[in-house]
Amino acid sequence: MSLDKERGDAALRLKNDETFQDVCKEVRDAQTRVFLNPDSSQEEREEAHVIIRALGAIDRAIDARIANGKIAIQKGQHRG
């Protein structure tokens, strides 16, 4: 099994993991509340923005590993 396929499989398990998704949602929701709170300082809003962007970067990295794993599988099938 190729490294890309192994990483893709692991990323898919992570993406589908209920606990991981729940934690990400809790963090995202907490940061959204910072934006919605009129008493939040500019520094708090900036930090919330950075955290939400980081969560997006993590999601994209997971999706990229899943895609690379699928490509590795397709390449392996064509080598026959």
PyMOL Python script that loads the backbone (N, CA, C, O; Angstrom):
from pymol import cmd

cmd.read_pdbstr("""\
ATOM      1  N   MET A   1       0.851  -1.172   0.000  1.00  0.00           N
ATOM      2  CA  MET A   1       0.000   0.000   0.000  1.00  0.00           C
ATOM      3  C   MET A   1       0.897   1.236   0.000  1.00  0.00           C
ATOM      4  O   MET A   1       1.872   1.305   0.749  1.00  0.00           O
ATOM      5  N   SER A   2       0.565   2.201  -0.837  1.00  0.00           N
ATOM      6  CA  SER A   2       1.386   3.404  -0.946  1.00  0.00           C
ATOM      7  C   SER A   2       1.152   4.325   0.257  1.00  0.00           C
ATOM      8  O   SER A   2       0.122   4.264   0.927  1.00  0.00           O
ATOM      9  N   LEU A   3       2.134   5.165   0.495  1.00  0.00           N
ATOM     10  CA  LEU A   3       2.040   6.126   1.594  1.00  0.00           C
ATOM     11  C   LEU A   3       0.859   7.072   1.385  1.00  0.00           C
ATOM     12  O   LEU A   3       0.152   7.396   2.339  1.00  0.00           O
ATOM     13  N   ASP A   4       0.640   7.518   0.147  1.00  0.00           N
ATOM     14  CA  ASP A   4      -0.489   8.415  -0.127  1.00  0.00           C
ATOM     15  C   ASP A   4      -1.823   7.740   0.174  1.00  0.00           C
ATOM     16  O   ASP A   4      -2.736   8.370   0.708  1.00  0.00           O
ATOM     17  N   LYS A   5      -1.934   6.454  -0.170  1.00  0.00           N
ATOM     18  CA  LYS A   5      -3.179   5.738   0.112  1.00  0.00           C
ATOM     19  C   LYS A   5      -3.367   5.594   1.618  1.00  0.00           C
ATOM     20  O   LYS A   5      -4.470   5.796   2.127  1.00  0.00           O
ATOM     21  N   GLU A   6      -2.298   5.247   2.333  1.00  0.00           N
ATOM     22  CA  GLU A   6      -2.388   5.114   3.788  1.00  0.00           C
ATOM     23  C   GLU A   6      -2.794   6.440   4.430  1.00  0.00           C
ATOM     24  O   GLU A   6      -3.656   6.479   5.308  1.00  0.00           O
ATOM     25  N   ARG A   7      -2.166   7.518   3.981  1.00  0.00           N
ATOM     26  CA  ARG A   7      -2.499   8.837   4.529  1.00  0.00           C
ATOM     27  C   ARG A   7      -3.932   9.230   4.177  1.00  0.00           C
ATOM     28  O   ARG A   7      -4.640   9.818   4.994  1.00  0.00           O
ATOM     29  N   GLY A   8      -4.348   8.905   2.969  1.00  0.00           N
ATOM     30  CA  GLY A   8      -5.718   9.196   2.560  1.00  0.00           C
ATOM     31  C   GLY A   8      -6.732   8.441   3.397  1.00  0.00           C
ATOM     32  O   GLY A   8      -7.749   8.997   3.811  1.00  0.00           O
ATOM     33  N   ASP A   9      -6.447   7.167   3.644  1.00  0.00           N
ATOM     34  CA  ASP A   9      -7.338   6.363   4.485  1.00  0.00           C
ATOM     35  C   ASP A   9      -7.415   6.932   5.900  1.00  0.00           C
ATOM     36  O   ASP A   9      -8.495   7.028   6.483  1.00  0.00           O
ATOM     37  N   ALA A  10      -6.256   7.309   6.445  1.00  0.00           N
ATOM     38  CA  ALA A  10      -6.221   7.874   7.798  1.00  0.00           C
ATOM     39  C   ALA A  10      -6.971   9.202   7.850  1.00  0.00           C
ATOM     40  O   ALA A  10      -7.693   9.474   8.809  1.00  0.00           O
ATOM     41  N   ALA A  11      -6.798  10.026   6.820  1.00  0.00           N
ATOM     42  CA  ALA A  11      -7.487  11.320   6.770  1.00  0.00           C
ATOM     43  C   ALA A  11      -8.995  11.128   6.673  1.00  0.00           C
ATOM     44  O   ALA A  11      -9.759  11.874   7.285  1.00  0.00           O
ATOM     45  N   LEU A  12      -9.423  10.137   5.910  1.00  0.00           N
ATOM     46  CA  LEU A  12     -10.851   9.864   5.785  1.00  0.00           C
ATOM     47  C   LEU A  12     -11.427   9.400   7.124  1.00  0.00           C
ATOM     48  O   LEU A  12     -12.522   9.810   7.510  1.00  0.00           O
ATOM     49  N   ARG A  13     -10.686   8.547   7.827  1.00  0.00           N
ATOM     50  CA  ARG A  13     -11.142   8.119   9.153  1.00  0.00           C
ATOM     51  C   ARG A  13     -11.264   9.322  10.087  1.00  0.00           C
ATOM     52  O   ARG A  13     -12.232   9.441  10.839  1.00  0.00           O
ATOM     53  N   LEU A  14     -10.272  10.213  10.032  1.00  0.00           N
ATOM     54  CA  LEU A  14     -10.299  11.406  10.879  1.00  0.00           C
ATOM     55  C   LEU A  14     -11.487  12.290  10.522  1.00  0.00           C
ATOM     56  O   LEU A  14     -12.207  12.756  11.405  1.00  0.00           O
ATOM     57  N   LYS A  15     -11.692  12.519   9.238  1.00  0.00           N
ATOM     58  CA  LYS A  15     -12.799  13.377   8.791  1.00  0.00           C
ATOM     59  C   LYS A  15     -14.144  12.805   9.231  1.00  0.00           C
ATOM     60  O   LYS A  15     -15.063  13.556   9.555  1.00  0.00           O
ATOM     61  N   ASN A  16     -14.257  11.495   9.243  1.00  0.00           N
ATOM     62  CA  ASN A  16     -15.511  10.847   9.609  1.00  0.00           C
ATOM     63  C   ASN A  16     -15.641  10.580  11.104  1.00  0.00           C
ATOM     64  O   ASN A  16     -16.681  10.107  11.563  1.00  0.00           O
ATOM     65  N   ASP A  17     -14.589  10.881  11.865  1.00  0.00           N
ATOM     66  CA  ASP A  17     -14.611  10.618  13.301  1.00  0.00           C
ATOM     67  C   ASP A  17     -15.561  11.596  13.998  1.00  0.00           C
ATOM     68  O   ASP A  17     -15.399  12.812  13.901  1.00  0.00           O
ATOM     69  N   GLU A  18     -16.531  11.054  14.687  1.00  0.00           N
ATOM     70  CA  GLU A  18     -17.560  11.874  15.319  1.00  0.00           C
ATOM     71  C   GLU A  18     -16.972  12.792  16.392  1.00  0.00           C
ATOM     72  O   GLU A  18     -17.372  13.952  16.497  1.00  0.00           O
ATOM     73  N   THR A  19     -16.041  12.292  17.177  1.00  0.00           N
ATOM     74  CA  THR A  19     -15.435  13.113  18.223  1.00  0.00           C
ATOM     75  C   THR A  19     -14.648  14.266  17.617  1.00  0.00           C
ATOM     76  O   THR A  19     -14.751  15.400  18.084  1.00  0.00           O
ATOM     77  N   PHE A  20     -13.862  13.985  16.580  1.00  0.00           N
ATOM     78  CA  PHE A  20     -13.088  15.036  15.921  1.00  0.00           C
ATOM     79  C   PHE A  20     -14.017  16.109  15.367  1.00  0.00           C
ATOM     80  O   PHE A  20     -13.772  17.302  15.550  1.00  0.00           O
ATOM     81  N   GLN A  21     -15.077  15.689  14.695  1.00  0.00           N
ATOM     82  CA  GLN A  21     -16.028  16.641  14.125  1.00  0.00           C
ATOM     83  C   GLN A  21     -16.715  17.459  15.216  1.00  0.00           C
ATOM     84  O   GLN A  21     -16.948  18.656  15.050  1.00  0.00           O
ATOM     85  N   ASP A  22     -17.035  16.809  16.326  1.00  0.00           N
ATOM     86  CA  ASP A  22     -17.684  17.496  17.436  1.00  0.00           C
ATOM     87  C   ASP A  22     -16.762  18.556  18.040  1.00  0.00           C
ATOM     88  O   ASP A  22     -17.197  19.668  18.339  1.00  0.00           O
ATOM     89  N   VAL A  23     -15.493  18.205  18.216  1.00  0.00           N
ATOM     90  CA  VAL A  23     -14.526  19.162  18.763  1.00  0.00           C
ATOM     91  C   VAL A  23     -14.365  20.350  17.815  1.00  0.00           C
ATOM     92  O   VAL A  23     -14.363  21.499  18.257  1.00  0.00           O
ATOM     93  N   CYS A  24     -14.230  20.081  16.529  1.00  0.00           N
ATOM     94  CA  CYS A  24     -14.091  21.170  15.549  1.00  0.00           C
ATOM     95  C   CYS A  24     -15.309  22.083  15.575  1.00  0.00           C
ATOM     96  O   CYS A  24     -15.176  23.305  15.508  1.00  0.00           O
ATOM     97  N   LYS A  25     -16.493  21.490  15.672  1.00  0.00           N
ATOM     98  CA  LYS A  25     -17.722  22.286  15.717  1.00  0.00           C
ATOM     99  C   LYS A  25     -17.761  23.132  16.980  1.00  0.00           C
ATOM    100  O   LYS A  25     -18.140  24.302  16.925  1.00  0.00           O
ATOM    101  N   GLU A  26     -17.377  22.560  18.116  1.00  0.00           N
ATOM    102  CA  GLU A  26     -17.369  23.322  19.365  1.00  0.00           C
ATOM    103  C   GLU A  26     -16.426  24.519  19.273  1.00  0.00           C
ATOM    104  O   GLU A  26     -16.772  25.624  19.691  1.00  0.00           O
ATOM    105  N   VAL A  27     -15.242  24.293  18.726  1.00  0.00           N
ATOM    106  CA  VAL A  27     -14.269  25.379  18.595  1.00  0.00           C
ATOM    107  C   VAL A  27     -14.800  26.445  17.642  1.00  0.00           C
ATOM    108  O   VAL A  27     -14.729  27.639  17.933  1.00  0.00           O
ATOM    109  N   ARG A  28     -15.332  26.009  16.504  1.00  0.00           N
ATOM    110  CA  ARG A  28     -15.864  26.959  15.514  1.00  0.00           C
ATOM    111  C   ARG A  28     -17.034  27.761  16.103  1.00  0.00           C
ATOM    112  O   ARG A  28     -17.122  28.975  15.918  1.00  0.00           O
ATOM    113  N   ASP A  29     -17.926  27.067  16.810  1.00  0.00           N
ATOM    114  CA  ASP A  29     -19.076  27.747  17.418  1.00  0.00           C
ATOM    115  C   ASP A  29     -18.631  28.758  18.476  1.00  0.00           C
ATOM    116  O   ASP A  29     -19.185  29.853  18.564  1.00  0.00           O
ATOM    117  N   ALA A  30     -17.637  28.390  19.270  1.00  0.00           N
ATOM    118  CA  ALA A  30     -17.133  29.305  20.302  1.00  0.00           C
ATOM    119  C   ALA A  30     -16.553  30.564  19.670  1.00  0.00           C
ATOM    120  O   ALA A  30     -16.753  31.669  20.173  1.00  0.00           O
ATOM    121  N   GLN A  31     -15.841  30.392  18.576  1.00  0.00           N
ATOM    122  CA  GLN A  31     -15.247  31.555  17.906  1.00  0.00           C
ATOM    123  C   GLN A  31     -16.316  32.402  17.223  1.00  0.00           C
ATOM    124  O   GLN A  31     -16.191  33.625  17.158  1.00  0.00           O
ATOM    125  N   THR A  32     -17.352  31.767  16.720  1.00  0.00           N
ATOM    126  CA  THR A  32     -18.466  32.509  16.123  1.00  0.00           C
ATOM    127  C   THR A  32     -19.157  33.362  17.180  1.00  0.00           C
ATOM    128  O   THR A  32     -19.562  34.494  16.914  1.00  0.00           O
ATOM    129  N   ARG A  33     -19.286  32.801  18.387  1.00  0.00           N
ATOM    130  CA  ARG A  33     -19.897  33.575  19.475  1.00  0.00           C
ATOM    131  C   ARG A  33     -19.076  34.826  19.791  1.00  0.00           C
ATOM    132  O   ARG A  33     -19.632  35.865  20.148  1.00  0.00           O
ATOM    133  N   VAL A  34     -17.755  34.723  19.658  1.00  0.00           N
ATOM    134  CA  VAL A  34     -16.906  35.899  19.876  1.00  0.00           C
ATOM    135  C   VAL A  34     -17.283  36.992  18.879  1.00  0.00           C
ATOM    136  O   VAL A  34     -17.396  38.161  19.248  1.00  0.00           O
ATOM    137  N   PHE A  35     -17.479  36.610  17.616  1.00  0.00           N
ATOM    138  CA  PHE A  35     -17.865  37.592  16.588  1.00  0.00           C
ATOM    139  C   PHE A  35     -19.230  38.212  16.885  1.00  0.00           C
ATOM    140  O   PHE A  35     -19.442  39.403  16.656  1.00  0.00           O
ATOM    141  N   LEU A  36     -20.146  37.403  17.391  1.00  0.00           N
ATOM    142  CA  LEU A  36     -21.510  37.877  17.624  1.00  0.00           C
ATOM    143  C   LEU A  36     -21.653  38.686  18.906  1.00  0.00           C
ATOM    144  O   LEU A  36     -22.648  39.386  19.092  1.00  0.00           O
ATOM    145  N   ASN A  37     -20.674  38.593  19.782  1.00  0.00           N
ATOM    146  CA  ASN A  37     -20.722  39.306  21.058  1.00  0.00           C
ATOM    147  C   ASN A  37     -20.253  40.748  20.852  1.00  0.00           C
ATOM    148  O   ASN A  37     -19.090  40.979  20.523  1.00  0.00           O
ATOM    149  N   PRO A  38     -21.151  41.714  21.044  1.00  0.00           N
ATOM    150  CA  PRO A  38     -20.750  43.111  20.823  1.00  0.00           C
ATOM    151  C   PRO A  38     -19.702  43.606  21.824  1.00  0.00           C
ATOM    152  O   PRO A  38     -19.062  44.632  21.597  1.00  0.00           O
ATOM    153  N   ASP A  39     -19.530  42.885  22.919  1.00  0.00           N
ATOM    154  CA  ASP A  39     -18.543  43.283  23.924  1.00  0.00           C
ATOM    155  C   ASP A  39     -17.156  42.712  23.653  1.00  0.00           C
ATOM    156  O   ASP A  39     -16.217  43.005  24.394  1.00  0.00           O
ATOM    157  N   SER A  40     -17.009  41.902  22.606  1.00  0.00           N
ATOM    158  CA  SER A  40     -15.698  41.339  22.270  1.00  0.00           C
ATOM    159  C   SER A  40     -14.768  42.452  21.804  1.00  0.00           C
ATOM    160  O   SER A  40     -15.167  43.362  21.078  1.00  0.00           O
ATOM    161  N   SER A  41     -13.528  42.352  22.241  1.00  0.00           N
ATOM    162  CA  SER A  41     -12.536  43.347  21.823  1.00  0.00           C
ATOM    163  C   SER A  41     -12.050  43.032  20.410  1.00  0.00           C
ATOM    164  O   SER A  41     -12.273  41.939  19.890  1.00  0.00           O
ATOM    165  N   GLN A  42     -11.397  43.993  19.815  1.00  0.00           N
ATOM    166  CA  GLN A  42     -10.827  43.779  18.485  1.00  0.00           C
ATOM    167  C   GLN A  42      -9.815  42.638  18.529  1.00  0.00           C
ATOM    168  O   GLN A  42      -9.756  41.826  17.606  1.00  0.00           O
ATOM    169  N   GLU A  43      -9.024  42.575  19.590  1.00  0.00           N
ATOM    170  CA  GLU A  43      -8.034  41.502  19.729  1.00  0.00           C
ATOM    171  C   GLU A  43      -8.710  40.135  19.804  1.00  0.00           C
ATOM    172  O   GLU A  43      -8.237  39.175  19.194  1.00  0.00           O
ATOM    173  N   GLU A  44      -9.809  40.043  20.546  1.00  0.00           N
ATOM    174  CA  GLU A  44     -10.545  38.777  20.642  1.00  0.00           C
ATOM    175  C   GLU A  44     -11.117  38.375  19.282  1.00  0.00           C
ATOM    176  O   GLU A  44     -11.078  37.204  18.907  1.00  0.00           O
ATOM    177  N   ARG A  45     -11.645  39.347  18.553  1.00  0.00           N
ATOM    178  CA  ARG A  45     -12.198  39.048  17.222  1.00  0.00           C
ATOM    179  C   ARG A  45     -11.099  38.618  16.257  1.00  0.00           C
ATOM    180  O   ARG A  45     -11.296  37.704  15.456  1.00  0.00           O
ATOM    181  N   GLU A  46      -9.953  39.269  16.332  1.00  0.00           N
ATOM    182  CA  GLU A  46      -8.831  38.884  15.467  1.00  0.00           C
ATOM    183  C   GLU A  46      -8.361  37.467  15.780  1.00  0.00           C
ATOM    184  O   GLU A  46      -8.068  36.691  14.871  1.00  0.00           O
ATOM    185  N   GLU A  47      -8.291  37.131  17.068  1.00  0.00           N
ATOM    186  CA  GLU A  47      -7.884  35.779  17.455  1.00  0.00           C
ATOM    187  C   GLU A  47      -8.906  34.754  16.972  1.00  0.00           C
ATOM    188  O   GLU A  47      -8.536  33.688  16.480  1.00  0.00           O
ATOM    189  N   ALA A  48     -10.189  35.076  17.114  1.00  0.00           N
ATOM    190  CA  ALA A  48     -11.241  34.173  16.641  1.00  0.00           C
ATOM    191  C   ALA A  48     -11.119  33.960  15.136  1.00  0.00           C
ATOM    192  O   ALA A  48     -11.296  32.846  14.644  1.00  0.00           O
ATOM    193  N   HIS A  49     -10.819  35.020  14.418  1.00  0.00           N
ATOM    194  CA  HIS A  49     -10.651  34.928  12.965  1.00  0.00           C
ATOM    195  C   HIS A  49      -9.498  33.994  12.614  1.00  0.00           C
ATOM    196  O   HIS A  49      -9.620  33.161  11.716  1.00  0.00           O
ATOM    197  N   VAL A  50      -8.390  34.132  13.318  1.00  0.00           N
ATOM    198  CA  VAL A  50      -7.227  33.270  13.069  1.00  0.00           C
ATOM    199  C   VAL A  50      -7.575  31.808  13.346  1.00  0.00           C
ATOM    200  O   VAL A  50      -7.190  30.920  12.585  1.00  0.00           O
ATOM    201  N   ILE A  51      -8.294  31.563  14.423  1.00  0.00           N
ATOM    202  CA  ILE A  51      -8.661  30.184  14.777  1.00  0.00           C
ATOM    203  C   ILE A  51      -9.588  29.590  13.723  1.00  0.00           C
ATOM    204  O   ILE A  51      -9.408  28.442  13.317  1.00  0.00           O
ATOM    205  N   ILE A  52     -10.571  30.356  13.281  1.00  0.00           N
ATOM    206  CA  ILE A  52     -11.492  29.856  12.251  1.00  0.00           C
ATOM    207  C   ILE A  52     -10.746  29.591  10.945  1.00  0.00           C
ATOM    208  O   ILE A  52     -11.016  28.599  10.267  1.00  0.00           O
ATOM    209  N   ARG A  53      -9.812  30.467  10.591  1.00  0.00           N
ATOM    210  CA  ARG A  53      -9.002  30.230   9.384  1.00  0.00           C
ATOM    211  C   ARG A  53      -8.151  28.970   9.540  1.00  0.00           C
ATOM    212  O   ARG A  53      -7.986  28.211   8.585  1.00  0.00           O
ATOM    213  N   ALA A  54      -7.616  28.746  10.731  1.00  0.00           N
ATOM    214  CA  ALA A  54      -6.805  27.548  10.971  1.00  0.00           C
ATOM    215  C   ALA A  54      -7.653  26.286  10.825  1.00  0.00           C
ATOM    216  O   ALA A  54      -7.202  25.293  10.254  1.00  0.00           O
ATOM    217  N   LEU A  55      -8.872  26.326  11.338  1.00  0.00           N
ATOM    218  CA  LEU A  55      -9.763  25.175  11.171  1.00  0.00           C
ATOM    219  C   LEU A  55     -10.034  24.912   9.692  1.00  0.00           C
ATOM    220  O   LEU A  55     -10.089  23.760   9.263  1.00  0.00           O
ATOM    221  N   GLY A  56     -10.200  25.966   8.922  1.00  0.00           N
ATOM    222  CA  GLY A  56     -10.392  25.816   7.477  1.00  0.00           C
ATOM    223  C   GLY A  56      -9.172  25.202   6.815  1.00  0.00           C
ATOM    224  O   GLY A  56      -9.300  24.359   5.926  1.00  0.00           O
ATOM    225  N   ALA A  57      -7.985  25.623   7.248  1.00  0.00           N
ATOM    226  CA  ALA A  57      -6.748  25.068   6.688  1.00  0.00           C
ATOM    227  C   ALA A  57      -6.622  23.589   7.027  1.00  0.00           C
ATOM    228  O   ALA A  57      -6.168  22.795   6.203  1.00  0.00           O
ATOM    229  N   ILE A  58      -7.021  23.221   8.231  1.00  0.00           N
ATOM    230  CA  ILE A  58      -6.989  21.808   8.625  1.00  0.00           C
ATOM    231  C   ILE A  58      -7.954  21.012   7.757  1.00  0.00           C
ATOM    232  O   ILE A  58      -7.604  19.939   7.265  1.00  0.00           O
ATOM    233  N   ASP A  59      -9.162  21.527   7.566  1.00  0.00           N
ATOM    234  CA  ASP A  59     -10.147  20.847   6.706  1.00  0.00           C
ATOM    235  C   ASP A  59      -9.603  20.649   5.291  1.00  0.00           C
ATOM    236  O   ASP A  59      -9.753  19.575   4.707  1.00  0.00           O
ATOM    237  N   ARG A  60      -8.975  21.681   4.747  1.00  0.00           N
ATOM    238  CA  ARG A  60      -8.422  21.574   3.384  1.00  0.00           C
ATOM    239  C   ARG A  60      -7.279  20.567   3.327  1.00  0.00           C
ATOM    240  O   ARG A  60      -7.153  19.833   2.347  1.00  0.00           O
ATOM    241  N   ALA A  61      -6.450  20.524   4.358  1.00  0.00           N
ATOM    242  CA  ALA A  61      -5.340  19.567   4.384  1.00  0.00           C
ATOM    243  C   ALA A  61      -5.861  18.133   4.457  1.00  0.00           C
ATOM    244  O   ALA A  61      -5.325  17.239   3.802  1.00  0.00           O
ATOM    245  N   ILE A  62      -6.893  17.922   5.242  1.00  0.00           N
ATOM    246  CA  ILE A  62      -7.502  16.591   5.330  1.00  0.00           C
ATOM    247  C   ILE A  62      -8.091  16.204   3.979  1.00  0.00           C
ATOM    248  O   ILE A  62      -7.879  15.089   3.503  1.00  0.00           O
ATOM    249  N   ASP A  63      -8.828  17.121   3.361  1.00  0.00           N
ATOM    250  CA  ASP A  63      -9.426  16.844   2.051  1.00  0.00           C
ATOM    251  C   ASP A  63      -8.355  16.558   0.995  1.00  0.00           C
ATOM    252  O   ASP A  63      -8.546  15.700   0.133  1.00  0.00           O
ATOM    253  N   ALA A  64      -7.237  17.271   1.062  1.00  0.00           N
ATOM    254  CA  ALA A  64      -6.149  17.044   0.102  1.00  0.00           C
ATOM    255  C   ALA A  64      -5.559  15.652   0.274  1.00  0.00           C
ATOM    256  O   ALA A  64      -5.263  14.977  -0.711  1.00  0.00           O
ATOM    257  N   ARG A  65      -5.388  15.220   1.514  1.00  0.00           N
ATOM    258  CA  ARG A  65      -4.856  13.866   1.732  1.00  0.00           C
ATOM    259  C   ARG A  65      -5.828  12.809   1.233  1.00  0.00           C
ATOM    260  O   ARG A  65      -5.417  11.795   0.668  1.00  0.00           O
ATOM    261  N   ILE A  66      -7.109  13.043   1.441  1.00  0.00           N
ATOM    262  CA  ILE A  66      -8.112  12.098   0.945  1.00  0.00           C
ATOM    263  C   ILE A  66      -8.044  12.032  -0.579  1.00  0.00           C
ATOM    264  O   ILE A  66      -8.060  10.944  -1.155  1.00  0.00           O
ATOM    265  N   ALA A  67      -7.969  13.184  -1.228  1.00  0.00           N
ATOM    266  CA  ALA A  67      -7.885  13.230  -2.694  1.00  0.00           C
ATOM    267  C   ALA A  67      -6.617  12.547  -3.190  1.00  0.00           C
ATOM    268  O   ALA A  67      -6.664  11.793  -4.163  1.00  0.00           O
ATOM    269  N   ASN A  68      -5.487  12.799  -2.539  1.00  0.00           N
ATOM    270  CA  ASN A  68      -4.235  12.151  -2.945  1.00  0.00           C
ATOM    271  C   ASN A  68      -4.321  10.642  -2.796  1.00  0.00           C
ATOM    272  O   ASN A  68      -3.773   9.901  -3.612  1.00  0.00           O
ATOM    273  N   GLY A  69      -5.008  10.184  -1.757  1.00  0.00           N
ATOM    274  CA  GLY A  69      -5.192   8.748  -1.573  1.00  0.00           C
ATOM    275  C   GLY A  69      -6.024   8.142  -2.688  1.00  0.00           C
ATOM    276  O   GLY A  69      -5.725   7.048  -3.166  1.00  0.00           O
ATOM    277  N   LYS A  70      -7.072   8.851  -3.106  1.00  0.00           N
ATOM    278  CA  LYS A  70      -7.912   8.368  -4.207  1.00  0.00           C
ATOM    279  C   LYS A  70      -7.118   8.323  -5.509  1.00  0.00           C
ATOM    280  O   LYS A  70      -7.254   7.384  -6.294  1.00  0.00           O
ATOM    281  N   ILE A  71      -6.293   9.338  -5.734  1.00  0.00           N
ATOM    282  CA  ILE A  71      -5.456   9.357  -6.943  1.00  0.00           C
ATOM    283  C   ILE A  71      -4.479   8.191  -6.922  1.00  0.00           C
ATOM    284  O   ILE A  71      -4.258   7.548  -7.948  1.00  0.00           O
ATOM    285  N   ALA A  72      -3.894   7.914  -5.763  1.00  0.00           N
ATOM    286  CA  ALA A  72      -2.947   6.798  -5.644  1.00  0.00           C
ATOM    287  C   ALA A  72      -3.631   5.474  -5.957  1.00  0.00           C
ATOM    288  O   ALA A  72      -3.037   4.599  -6.587  1.00  0.00           O
ATOM    289  N   ILE A  73      -4.876   5.326  -5.520  1.00  0.00           N
ATOM    290  CA  ILE A  73      -5.629   4.100  -5.809  1.00  0.00           C
ATOM    291  C   ILE A  73      -5.867   3.980  -7.308  1.00  0.00           C
ATOM    292  O   ILE A  73      -5.680   2.911  -7.888  1.00  0.00           O
ATOM    293  N   GLN A  74      -6.283   5.088  -7.938  1.00  0.00           N
ATOM    294  CA  GLN A  74      -6.549   5.067  -9.379  1.00  0.00           C
ATOM    295  C   GLN A  74      -5.285   4.756 -10.167  1.00  0.00           C
ATOM    296  O   GLN A  74      -5.328   3.992 -11.130  1.00  0.00           O
ATOM    297  N   LYS A  75      -4.167   5.337  -9.770  1.00  0.00           N
ATOM    298  CA  LYS A  75      -2.906   5.059 -10.461  1.00  0.00           C
ATOM    299  C   LYS A  75      -2.527   3.597 -10.313  1.00  0.00           C
ATOM    300  O   LYS A  75      -2.028   2.982 -11.256  1.00  0.00           O
ATOM    301  N   GLY A  76      -2.760   3.044  -9.139  1.00  0.00           N
ATOM    302  CA  GLY A  76      -2.449   1.640  -8.902  1.00  0.00           C
ATOM    303  C   GLY A  76      -3.306   0.713  -9.739  1.00  0.00           C
ATOM    304  O   GLY A  76      -2.834  -0.337 -10.175  1.00  0.00           O
ATOM    305  N   GLN A  77      -4.557   1.081  -9.971  1.00  0.00           N
ATOM    306  CA  GLN A  77      -5.460   0.261 -10.776  1.00  0.00           C
ATOM    307  C   GLN A  77      -5.078   0.291 -12.244  1.00  0.00           C
ATOM    308  O   GLN A  77      -5.277  -0.694 -12.955  1.00  0.00           O
ATOM    309  N   HIS A  78      -4.534   1.399 -12.705  1.00  0.00           N
ATOM    310  CA  HIS A  78      -4.179   1.527 -14.118  1.00  0.00           C
ATOM    311  C   HIS A  78      -2.858   0.839 -14.454  1.00  0.00           C
ATOM    312  O   HIS A  78      -2.550   0.615 -15.625  1.00  0.00           O
ATOM    313  N   ARG A  79      -2.089   0.509 -13.437  1.00  0.00           N
ATOM    314  CA  ARG A  79      -0.809  -0.156 -13.690  1.00  0.00           C
ATOM    315  C   ARG A  79      -0.991  -1.643 -13.943  1.00  0.00           C
ATOM    316  O   ARG A  79      -0.115  -2.313 -14.492  1.00  0.00           O
ATOM    317  N   GLY A  80      -2.157  -2.146 -13.526  1.00  0.00           N
ATOM    318  CA  GLY A  80      -2.593  -3.475 -13.768  1.00  0.00           C
ATOM    319  C   GLY A  80      -1.669  -4.544 -13.754  1.00  0.00           C
ATOM    320  O   GLY A  80      -2.052  -5.694 -13.964  1.00  0.00           O
TER     321      GLY A  80
END
""", "prot")
cmd.dss("prot")
cmd.show_as("cartoon", "prot")
cmd.util.cbc("prot")
cmd.orient("prot")
